[in-house]
């Protein structure tokens, strides 16, 4: 018989159907009259129970059916006699594909800490938590591509190896074929990159934005969705050295258009997850509720996972300027009582605690902040006209803030004026000659355009309710972490 995923068997097949199921043993228990084997194949959070009468299976076979072993079970689908399941499989035959030594297999049927599971990242997808996270990650990735395709965007593959630093941060991984100990030197005693593979210094990309802008200035609307790299020595729950970025860029979009797109985009992909990952989200919602019970009352969240997701898709996002947000924060009770860890004043880069206060306490809605101080934003953001509304020069930036996580999207209208862009590059120490190709789009048919970036793992983190970003990517890359 052909193999059917357990999800399909549980949802669609009638009692009385002969089936073959395949998967990994989660548990095996024996009673006086029967043997019960719970199988899972990764297609669903649920297991299916396979039942054999005592003595039906040879002892040699029974010994090999342990947690972690891989089996194929053929039998009849019957009504289950146990609680919590509608059907089970009455075993006719079993084939053992691969045993798992119970003395060595690390995923025994008990609760394991997330820290321990990171040490065995090659096996953790077999747990309920990580299989649920990875199925949701897949659904969100599909929803991203579907959204942009349905809205007339073109998928642009920007380079992973690049000679530019889009953020101007300089925290990049170098790509070279030169000898690491004795590289060739030029007359000035510096590394001679003209002898390197690409003939110049190159790095792993931190963003596809600059190349994305080039695509938008020809195709109208594009998006990138690919791996990006940051050589930040950050051992935090929110940073990875390798992560995936979603970056749409749109010709003829201004700041308001950019905000409208960002709000519609995140609502649509979250709605897709709610509609298509109900079982996995229900499991993770319950998991989070149990986790919250272990925290001090003042540290517990007011909203469960499903509540947060509904909160985002059900509310219009509040839009206000950075300057207005600073006024709210400065006059807030936490600021007056010294409860913020970081002081807040006009010109500072807002911290997560400030962003979450605006979302969770003040407005009780998702928030989009706009018109940030020029000095704390990237060189490519369009400069605002001088205004008395703000103490200093601002740019047409926007950040989307969510409950529990703070900033989830950062974007802006891009500077389309050649002279202003060159002047700003020189201000921050970027040689215009190094980005001559980028400046050409301002020389030849410049147009208003805008875009934003969303770290995919940040989105998965929010939708799954996990607390550490290393738990929403299959094989995390972080400082001193590249085992798998």
C-alpha angles and dihedrals in degrees: 000000000000117000117253124197113250090238089060093046093051096045107037116016121095125230110270095043117132107230142179115212126184130194149102124302113250096176140353124196132174129210131181092273108025151022118232120202122185112207130191127183101183095255092105142011088245127086125215120224120230117196132200129178117250109271093019094104121058114251091239090056094043091054090057094052099092135138108294097022117130117232144174113214125192121191150106123302107234137170110277120244092201130082123260098030134075099203141020137182121256101215120238098164140355131207118194112214098177132358123216118215104235091210091059107027104103099204103076119165098275137090114286125194119246089236090058092046091054087061090058099038090151090066104030094089085073091068122089093242098051097039087054092048093049094048089051090047089055092048092050092049090051090047091052093055092042093051095052094042091050090050098052100261125143120224107236121194107215121194123276091200110058142161094214132082105213095190098041088228097119094214096129138138111243120232113208144143093201121116107275094212102037109019118177113267131212127224090278092056093250126125109283102227091176085082092052123103095265095033092242141053111290136180143184109274123263092191141359092215101107092050088042090059089055089055093047091053089062107026099035100227125029138159135199125209114179149109120299131183136216123184093208114144090224119146096185136126090249105048135079130176091220121035142144123258131201111204122173119187122192131192115221092020120128130191096282092049090049092053092048091052094047093051094047092045098053093042091051097049093045090049089052090054092049091051098044106031101044097135095047093046091048089053092049091045090056091044091054092048090055090047092051090056089064093057129085112268094248090053096051119108120245091220134053122223096266089044091056093049092049089045090061099045095041100050132071107236114249112236123204140145124264087243092057090046091054090052090052093048096045090052095043123113094243090055094046092047093045093243097135112093090215123046116239128218137140110292099030122116105247117245126222091259091058093046093048092049090057093048103036104030111021107034100011087212136087110279136213113202118200143182101037125188109281093229095064096046135075124277096248097062117111113254118236122231112262110276138181089221092080130046092229144012115303139192133219094258127145133196124190113216125202133190116268094010110048116208114029101159130035123186148134149189104272124238105257097176110098098208095047092047094050091047091051092048090053090049092058095040101257114141108231090213090064090061099037090134091054092049090051089074087062092047098048116047100332116195139178109273140163143184146163143217129229121186102225093213090055088056092048089047091055096044095047097040092228116155101217126052090217087070097060099058121065098233112016122212115206137136109315089358118111102111102131 
